[in-house]
Amino acid sequence: MIDAEGPVGRIRLSKITELGEGTVRTLTKHLENKGLIVTSREGITLTEAGRKLTSNLKLFIGQETKIPPTALTVGPRNVAVLVKNASNLVKTGVEQRDAAIKVGALGATTLIFSCGKLQMPLADEDVFPKDSKVHNLLISELRPSDNDIVIIGSANDESTAEIGAIAAILETLRIKKD
């Protein structure tokens, strides 16, 4: 959001992210300590390191779409996000689920796209029948390629579902860094 908005104040950032001002203050302090942002009278902006990190994340993170509840999701609100060329980073999907839960989501479902099928980690079968509305929605909206993954964050509200999906993505990409 800081990258997209340019210099942005904490109050505006709080409204955009739907997070409390105290939470935004704590998060920006962490980002500032890591050298990713600077705060000035004009607002918060990314440093060169912050711009580089954002640019690198954009290489992996693709489209996002809302989906209705399914047998594979654990909440009434679900946001699916494409992560490009990351199937080799997924073990069982538990790591992504746990990361989503830690940020207040109900969980996350990780699917691997391979040979035209969306599959659970460690499985070889398509999790959706070909005529499934959700399957078609995920394929048409996210446009996955082989070795991409789809992470679906689930929560009681859309914002938390999205935050859960993002936390799961960051956990997945952290594995790449390690």
Secondary structure, 3 states (H helix, E strand, C coil): CHHHHCCECHHHHHHHHCCCHHHHHHHHHHHHHCCCEEEECCEEEECHHHHHHHHHHHHHEEEEEEECCCCCCCCCEEEEEEECCCHHHCCCCHHHHHHHHHCCCCEEEEEEEECCEEECCCCCCCCCCCCCHHHHHHHHHHCCCCCCEEEEEEECCHHHHHHHHHHHHHHHHHHHHC
